[in-house]
Amino acid sequence: MKKRALLSVSDKSNLVPFAKGLDKLGYELISTGGTLKALKEADLPAKAVSEITGFEEILDGRVKTLHPYIHAGLLARRDEESHVKQLAERDIAPIDVVVVNLYPFKETIANPDVTEEDAIENIDIGGPTMLRAASKNFRDVTVVVDPTDYDAVLDNLGDNGGTAEFRKTLAAKVFRHTANYDAMIANYFVDITDEEDPETVTQTFEKVQSLRYGENPHQKAAFYKEGNVKGASIANAKQLHGKELSYNNIQDANAALEVVLEFGEQPAAVAVKHMNPCGVGIGETISEAYQKAYQADPVSIFGGIVALNREVDEATADQLKDIFLEIVIAPSFSEKAIEILTVKKNIRLLETPMEINETDTKKVVSVIGGLLVQDRDNGKILANDLEVVTDRKPDAKEIDELLFAWKVVKHVKSNAIVVAKSDQTLGVGAGQMNRVGAAAIAFEQAGEKAQGAVMASDAFFPMPDTVENAAKAGIKAIIQPGGSKRDQDSIDECNKHGIAMVLTKMRHFKH
């Protein structure tokens, strides 16, 4: 009996050469719709599925392959005598190869103007059903979902009809593909029904690249991206120069990007080391902003990651080339900047949009055996939101500096303290077990520059000791959430030293 191959694809890349290969190997070709038309136009002897089923497709194509003559041909086990007998009794021929890729649901919902009707009409039913049936019966059926596998499939089929081990590998790929497809549909319906905390969370990601290793050389790692991620994202970045990103590079680059996105209104530069900002500056130009970020901590920035929210021009590139940097991230690079920076072999240049993805509202963190899911920390504080609690009120310049420091401290590991002045960080105390320790690091780093500077704390002061030390360092204004039972002690300490203090009533813990 002649072997049969069923082809029904949305992505017609390399379809005709592959079908010709199947024809040459002696396979009878069965097809539907646009795929059938493409095969006919290539003068291939393909039959319509309706010729096999004796049933014309109906409901605008919603029903065409959902038929026993198709699915019995896919699911029948060749080594099961009763299956073979039942096929013969009903004059059903087995199907040996299935080539299917699905309606473009992902691409459809990526359109910001997509209607619910369009999205639903692009939910494939027959395709996943055939793929699952063929994959379940992989011992006898070769199932192909990815056009990049066509050559390997033809090579394998030429070896006495293929090997079961290869067919199993293809089936595994299909089940990942259909799971990914169903997850996208499930998440779309979560969105359009405004589900809060659904009973199951289904995430799907596509591989970007294998990584040499993870945080340490003994840890294996890979990088995956969310299916339809939009806007600012390292997963969306285009690498213009440099060697492959490492696991730690990606972590740090993401941290730098998150900080710089806080400053969309002004040119801003952020330097990050070990996922904490070590220098942040804003200015009239991106060159000025970078110079401030560099001067904030010229020691820690060495070997770090820099993110900028404006195009890198020649002047900025000249500054960037003077030290070793792992990565520079920006929305674009001028031709001259690329010429200057690509002289350095090891620097990685990443181009990514700087538009915030408004649909990326959840943050997911893995724990042993589970996931924590929470809203992203998108909390914003404006000048009008601040509560002044001290005798001395901060002036307009101090308010701007306090809000600048507040945007930075949000992205510093807790316990976190940031000292800033004149649109520039001066000291960052990160990830300490107590707030006094975090402040001590920030004050030491700022040194004499702390005189007349402002200070931000990611959470309240449980005791007035941090404020007392701030006064000794020369701090003139403090921004903090408030909420401690001993807030008044810190307020009194501020009044004692003429320090202005404002409360945000919003905490920014980052563990």
N, C-alpha and C positions, 0 to 999 in steps of 0.2 A: 504494500500500500504506500502511495506517495505521501511523504511527510507534508505537514501544513504549518504555515506561519500566519498569524493574525497581526496586522499592523494597523494601529489607530493612534496617531500622534498629533499633538498641538504644535510641538517644536519639530519642524521638518528639517532641521540641520542634518545634512548627510544622509537623508532618508533614501534618496534614489540610489546612490552607490551601494548602500547597505542592502536594499531590496534586490538589486541586481546580483549581489553576492549570494543572497538566499536563493534566488532563481537559478543561479549557476550551480548551486549545491543540490538542486532538484526539489526545492520546496514549492508547494502550491501556495500562492499568496491570496490572503483574504483581507478585505479592508472595508473602511467606512468613509463617508463624507469627503472632506477635503483631502484626506490621505489617499483615498481611492482615486480621486481626480488626479493627484500628483503622480501616482503610479501609472495611470492610464496615459497621461501626457508624456511619460517617459517610455511608452510602448512596452510596458511590463504586463504580463498576462494575469491581472489581478481580478478576483471575483468579489462582488459585493456580499457583505454579511447576509443581506436579505435573500441572496441565492442559496445560501446554506440553510437558513432558518425557514425559508418559505413565508416570511412575515416581513412586510414593509415597515420601516421605522415610522413611529407615530409620536404624537405629542411634541411636535417641533424638534424631533431628534432626542427627546428625553428617554425614549425606549427604542433601542436598536440592537444592543448586544445582550440585553438581559433576557436570555432565552435558553431553554434546556439544551438545544443543539450546540450552543456555544459552551455553556458551563459544564455540561456532561463531557464534552470533548476536552476540557481543561482539567477536570477533577478526577477523571477515571484513572485508576491505577492500572498500569500495564501488567503488573505482576499479580493482580487479583483476578482470578478466573471469572468470578461472578460479574465483575465490572466489565471485562472484555465481552462477555456473553450479552450483557444488557445493551451495550453499544451496538453489537451486531444485530440484535433483535429489533432495534429501532433505527437501524441504518445510519448511525451517528459515527462520524470519523473523528479520531483523536486530533487534538491540536497540539503541536510539538514546540512551537515557538510563539511567544506573545511579546509584542513590541508596543508599549503604550506609554505615553506621558500625558499628563493631566491638563484639564482646562486651567488657564492661567489665573487662578484665584489670587495668588500673591500679587501679581502684577496689577490685577484689577483693583484690589483694595488699596494699592499704593497710590492710586490717583486720589488726590484730596477732594475731588468733585464726584467721587463714585456714589451712585445711588444704591440704596439697599436692594432694589430689584436687580441691578447689574451684578452686584456681589453674589446674590443668591443664584442667579442664572449661571454663574461661573463656578458653582460647586459641582464637581464631577461626581457622577454616581456609577455609571457603567465602567469607567476606567479603573477606579480603585477596586471595584468588584472583580474585574478580570485579573488585575494584578495580584490581588490577594489569593484568588483561586489558583492561579498559575504558580504562585510562590509556595502555597501549601503543598502543591504537587511537584515540587522541584526535582524529585527523583526522576521524573519523566518529562518535565516541561522546562524549557529554557525561557526565562522571563527577563525582559530588558526594559529599563526605565530611563536610562541615561545614554544619550547619543555618543558620549565619549567612550562608551564600552563597545560600540559597533565592531570595530576592527578585532578586538579581542574575542568577541562572540563568534565572528566568522572563522577566526583561526581555530577556536575550540570546536565549533560544529564540524569543521573539516576533519576532525579526528574521530571518525566513526560516530558522528552525531553528538559529540560533546561528552564531558565527564560530569558525574554527579557532584563531585566536589566543587567544580566551577559553577554549576547551576545553584548549588547551595549558597555560594558567595553572592551571586546575583539576587537570589531570593532575600537574603539578609538585607541587601541594599534596598530592595523594594519595600520591605516592611519599615525600614527607617524613613523612606520617602513618603509612604502613605501616612505614617505616624506624624511626620512633619506637616503634611498637607492637612490632616484632620486637626492638628493642634492650632494651625492658623485659623481654620474655620471656627473652632471652639473659642479662641480668643476674640475673634471678630464678634461673635454673638455675646460674649461677656461684655464687650464694649457697647454694643448697640442696645443691650438690655440693662445697662448700668448696674451690673452685678457687683455687690460689695462682698469681698472675702468668699468667693465661690467654694463649694465643698471640695473641689480638686483644682489644682493649678497645673496647667500644662504649658510648658515652655519649649520652644524649639529654636535651635541655633544652627547656623551653617558654618562649616569649617573655613577659616581664613588661611591658616597655615599651621603646620607642626612647628614646635619650638625646640631648640636644641636641648633645653632643660627648663625646669621651673625656677623657683626662688633659689635653689641650690642645685649643683650638678647631679646629685643623686635622685632628683625628682623629675619625672617625665611630665611634659606639659604640651598643650596645644591651645590655639586661639580660635574662638568661634564668635560669630556675629549674629545678632538678632536679625530675623528674616527681612523685615521692612524698616530697619532703623533709618531715621532721617536726621538731617542737620548735623550739628557738631558731635563728632564721635571719632575716637581713634579707629573704630571698626570701619568708618567711612573714609579714613585718611588715605591720600595718595602719596606714596613714598617717592620722592624725587631723587634721592641720593642716599648712599650709605648702605651698610650691611643690614641683614635682617634684624628686626626688633626681637628683643628677648622678653621673657615673662616680666622681669622687673622693669624693663623699659616701658612696656605697655601699661603697667600699674602706675608708674610715675608720670607717664605722658597723660594718662587719664586724669590724675590728680591735678596736674598743671592746667589742663583744659578746663576742669570744673572751676578752678579759681578764676581764670582769666574771663570766663563767661559772666562773672559777676560785674564786669566793668564795660558793658556794651557801649555806654555813652561816651567814653573817653578812651584815647589810646592807652593801652595797659600792657605791662610785661610782668610775667611771673616766672620765678625760678623755683624749681622743686628739687628736693633731695629726699629720698626715702619716703615719698608720698606726703611730705610736709613742705609748705612754702617756706623757703629760706630768704627770699627777697621779692617784694612786690612794689611796683611803682607805676604811677600814672603821670601823664604829661601832655603837653600841647602836641607833641609828635611822638611817633613810636620810638624814635631814636632817644628822645629825652626819657620816655618811660623805661626803656631798657637800661639806660645809664643809672637811673634811680634804683632799679631792681638789682643791678650788679653791685652798686655801692652799698646797698643795704647789708650785704654779707659776701664780700669778694672771696672769702675762703670757702664757704659751703657751696657756692655756685659752681666751683670747679668740678667738672665731671657730672654736672647736673642736667636737668631738662629745662628748657625755656619755652614758654608759650606766649605768643603775642597776638593781639586781636586786630591788628592792621597789617597790610602788606609789608613785608620786609624790603626796605629800600637799600640803596647803596650805602648810605651813612650808617644804618643799623647793622648791615652785614659787615662793614669794616670793624665795628665794635665786637660783634659776635665772634669773629675769626681770631680775636686776640687770646682767647682761652680755650681749653678743651671742654667741649660740651657734647653730651651723648646725643641729644635731640633738640632740634628747633621746630616748633609747631607754629603755623601761621595760616591765615586764610589764603595767602598767595605770596609769591616771591618775585621780585622784579628780575628781569634777565641779568642785569648787572649783579644783583645780589646772589643769584645762582652761580654766576661765573666766579664770584669772590669766595663763596662758601664751599663749592665743590672741589676747590684745591685741597681742602682738608678731607682726606680719604675716609676717616672714620665717623664723621659727623652725619647724622641721619636728618634729612629734611622732610617734614611731613606737611602736606597741605590738607586742610580740612575746613569745611564750612564753619562759620561761627554763629549760625542761627540755632537757638535753643530748640530742641525737639519738645514741643508742648505735650505730645502724647506719651512721652517717656516719664510716667508719673510714679512708678514703683521701683524700689530698690530691693534686690534679692541677695541674701548672704547665706552661704551654706554653713551648716553645723553638722556634726557627726550624726548621720541618720535623718537629717531634715533640712528645712529651709526656713529662714526668717524673711518675711515679706513686709515691707512698710512703705509708706509714702516717702518720696524723695524729700530731702530737706530743702524745699523751695521757699521757705519763709523769708520775707523781705521786711525790712524796717526802714521807714522814712523819717525825716526830721519831725513831722507832726505826730509820730507814734511815740516819741520819747517822753518819758516823765522825768522832769528835773526834781531831785529830792534834796538838794543841798542849798545852803544859803547863797552860794555863788552860782550864778547861771553861766553855762558855757556861751561864749560869743559865737557868731556865725562861722568863723574860721574853725573854731574848735569843734563845732557840730559836724562840719564836713570831714574833719580829720577823724572824729569818733566813728562816723558812719563808714569811712574807709577802713579803719581798723576792724570794725564789726564784720564787714564783708570778708576780711581775711581770716579772722579767728574762727569763723564758721568752718573753715577747711583745714584747721590745725587739729591734730590728734589731742584728745582730752587727757589730762587737764591741760588747758591751753591759755596762754597769755600772749598778746601782741602789743608791742610798743610801736607807735608811729608818729610821724610829724611831716608836714609839708608833702603829702601825697606819696609817702615812702615808709615802708616798714624799717624799723631800726633794731628791733629785737623780737625774736620768736621763741617762746618756751613751749615745748610740745611734749605730750604723752607722759607727763610726770604723775607720780602716785599721789601728790598733793599739790594744791594750788600755789602754796608758798614756794615750792621748788620750781614750778614752771615760771613763776614771776622772777625768781632769782636768776634763772638762765636768761630770760628776756632782758632784765636790767643790766646784767653783766655784758651781754652782747651790745646793747645800746650805748653803754658807757656814759660819757659826758653828754652825748646827744640826747639823752633822756630828759635833760633839763628843758622844761616847757613842752614836753611831748604829751601825747594822750596814751591811754591804755585800754585795751579791750579784754574782757574775760568771757569765756564761752559759757560759764555757769556762775551761780552766785558765790559770794564769799561767806563761808560758814563762820568765820571769825574776822576781826578787823586787822589781823596781822599783815595780810597782803597789802591793804591800804596803807598801813604804817610804813611798810617797806617802799611802797610807791612814792610816798611823800619824801622819803630819804633820797630816792633816785631823782626827784625833781619833776615827777608827773603832775600835770596841771588839770587834767580832766580824765574821767573814767566812765566807760560804758560797760554795763553788766546787766544780766537778766533781772536780778532781784529775786525775792521769794524765800530767803533764809529767815528763820526765826530771829536771827540776830542782825538783820539788815540795818536796824537803827544804830548798832555799834559801829558799823562801817560808815554809815552816813555821818555819825558824830566825829569819827576820825577824819573824814574828809573836811568837815567844817573846821575842825581844829587846825588844819593845815591850808585852808583856803582852796581846796580842790573841788572842782565841780564834778558832780556825779549824775548820770542819767540812767534810768532803768528802761529795758526793752520789753520786759515781761515775756520774753521768748528765749529759750535756751538752745544752745547749739552743741550738745554733746556729740562727739565723733569718736567712737571706739574702734 
